[in-house]
Amino acid sequence: MQHTSLGEAPAKYPGKDGMLKELLTDHETVIKALRKCIDDCDERYKDAGTADFLTGLMEGHETIAWTLRRYFH
């Protein structure tokens, strides 16, 4: 747990809206972390292949986050 950026809430069982908000927050956390890694791979390490791979992962998380946001409007 010391190496993760996502929080846990043991023995906490949110309702539907709470769960959707938690999922959205987790996906947004992953997106931010991936953006930083992409920048590091591209600028610091000059590793375009890994940056491209991480960009694909980030796009997947962005799609899911976009889908989850639709439930709040």
C-alpha positions as a Markdown table, in Angstrom:
| # | Residue | x | y | z |
|---|---|---|---|---|
| 1 | Met | 0.0 | 0.0 | 0.0 |
| 2 | Gln | 2.9 | 2.4 | 0.5 |
| 3 | His | 3.6 | 2.5 | -3.2 |
| 4 | Thr | 0.1 | 3.1 | -4.5 |
| 5 | Ser | -1.5 | 6.4 | -5.3 |
| 6 | Leu | -5.1 | 5.0 | -5.0 |
| 7 | Gly | -6.7 | 4.9 | -1.6 |
| 8 | Glu | -8.6 | 2.1 | 0.0 |
| 9 | Ala | -11.7 | 2.3 | 2.2 |
| 10 | Pro | -11.9 | -1.1 | 3.9 |
| 11 | Ala | -15.3 | -2.0 | 5.3 |
| 12 | Lys | -16.9 | 1.1 | 3.6 |
| 13 | Tyr | -19.6 | 0.2 | 1.1 |
| 14 | Pro | -20.8 | 3.3 | -0.8 |
| 15 | Gly | -24.0 | 3.5 | -2.6 |
| 16 | Lys | -24.2 | 3.7 | -6.4 |
| 17 | Asp | -23.4 | 7.4 | -6.7 |
| 18 | Gly | -20.6 | 7.1 | -4.1 |
| 19 | Met | -19.0 | 4.2 | -6.0 |
| 20 | Leu | -19.2 | 6.0 | -9.3 |
| 21 | Lys | -17.5 | 9.1 | -7.7 |
| 22 | Glu | -14.8 | 6.8 | -6.3 |
| 23 | Leu | -14.2 | 5.2 | -9.6 |
| 24 | Leu | -14.0 | 8.5 | -11.4 |
| 25 | Thr | -11.6 | 9.8 | -8.8 |
| 26 | Asp | -9.4 | 6.7 | -9.2 |
| 27 | His | -9.3 | 7.0 | -13.0 |
| 28 | Glu | -8.5 | 10.7 | -12.7 |
| 29 | Thr | -5.6 | 9.9 | -10.3 |
| 30 | Val | -4.3 | 7.3 | -12.8 |
| 31 | Ile | -4.6 | 9.8 | -15.7 |
| 32 | Lys | -2.5 | 12.4 | -13.8 |
| 33 | Ala | 0.2 | 9.8 | -12.9 |
| 34 | Leu | 0.4 | 8.6 | -16.5 |
| 35 | Arg | 0.7 | 12.1 | -17.8 |
| 36 | Lys | 3.7 | 12.7 | -15.6 |
| 37 | Cys | 5.2 | 9.3 | -16.7 |
| 38 | Ile | 4.6 | 10.2 | -20.4 |
| 39 | Asp | 6.4 | 13.5 | -20.0 |
| 40 | Asp | 9.3 | 11.8 | -18.2 |
| 41 | Cys | 9.6 | 9.2 | -20.8 |
| 42 | Asp | 9.5 | 11.7 | -23.6 |
| 43 | Glu | 11.6 | 14.5 | -22.2 |
| 44 | Arg | 13.8 | 13.0 | -19.6 |
| 45 | Tyr | 14.5 | 9.5 | -21.0 |
| 46 | Lys | 13.9 | 10.2 | -24.7 |
| 47 | Asp | 11.9 | 7.0 | -24.9 |
| 48 | Ala | 9.2 | 7.7 | -27.4 |
| 49 | Gly | 8.0 | 4.0 | -27.6 |
| 50 | Thr | 7.2 | 3.8 | -23.9 |
| 51 | Ala | 5.6 | 7.3 | -24.0 |
| 52 | Asp | 3.4 | 6.1 | -26.8 |
| 53 | Phe | 2.5 | 3.0 | -24.9 |
| 54 | Leu | 1.6 | 5.0 | -21.8 |
| 55 | Thr | -0.4 | 7.4 | -24.0 |
| 56 | Gly | -2.6 | 4.5 | -25.1 |
| 57 | Leu | -3.2 | 3.5 | -21.5 |
| 58 | Met | -4.1 | 7.0 | -20.6 |
| 59 | Glu | -6.5 | 7.3 | -23.4 |
| 60 | Gly | -8.3 | 4.2 | -22.2 |
| 61 | His | -8.6 | 5.7 | -18.7 |
| 62 | Glu | -9.8 | 9.1 | -20.1 |
| 63 | Thr | -12.5 | 7.3 | -22.0 |
| 64 | Ile | -13.7 | 5.5 | -18.9 |
| 65 | Ala | -13.6 | 8.8 | -16.9 |
| 66 | Trp | -15.6 | 10.5 | -19.6 |
| 67 | Thr | -18.2 | 7.8 | -19.5 |
| 68 | Leu | -18.4 | 8.0 | -15.7 |
| 69 | Arg | -18.8 | 11.8 | -15.8 |
| 70 | Arg | -21.9 | 11.4 | -17.8 |
| 71 | Tyr | -23.7 | 10.0 | -14.8 |
| 72 | Phe | -23.2 | 13.3 | -12.9 |
| 73 | His | -24.9 | 15.6 | -15.3 |
